[in-house]
């Protein structure tokens, strides 16, 4: 019986060998591990856990649905202990990476499809996270806030 190698940072994934990014698995594992670090929050019954994601697109559909499912499952677990679990799903934000790598036609298309007609500002996710962590959102759980200027509401 042949065993597959246990992936490490030095073991290329099949996606890396083929040149594709292994985003869904990596992102879901990362979110799951961060949540496990949040176990003391659940045990104490204080605080909140908030995940971050991106608007649905074909390349990210698996990841987004996985993140949404994880958020909802943890919301049910956390609610019994009084810990809200929510998500933040940012739309298009003109980060340094997007500025350098996003094709101009893609930028134009994103702006056309975004009813607010602009990219998100970097301080806007912070406001949503502060709200979710505040006492005024103590009864909010299992919610994913779409910070996308109406992109998802406009249809994909």
Secondary structure as GFF3:
##gff-version 3
##sequence-region A 1 156
A	DSSP	alpha_helix	14	18	.	.	.	ID=ss1
A	DSSP	alpha_helix	23	37	.	.	.	ID=ss2
A	DSSP	alpha_helix	39	44	.	.	.	ID=ss3
A	DSSP	beta_strand	48	54	.	.	.	ID=ss4
A	DSSP	three_ten_helix	58	60	.	.	.	ID=ss5
A	DSSP	alpha_helix	61	79	.	.	.	ID=ss6
A	DSSP	beta_strand	84	90	.	.	.	ID=ss7
A	DSSP	alpha_helix	96	101	.	.	.	ID=ss8
A	DSSP	alpha_helix	104	113	.	.	.	ID=ss9
A	DSSP	alpha_helix	124	133	.	.	.	ID=ss10
A	DSSP	three_ten_helix	135	137	.	.	.	ID=ss11
A	DSSP	beta_strand	144	147	.	.	.	ID=ss12
###
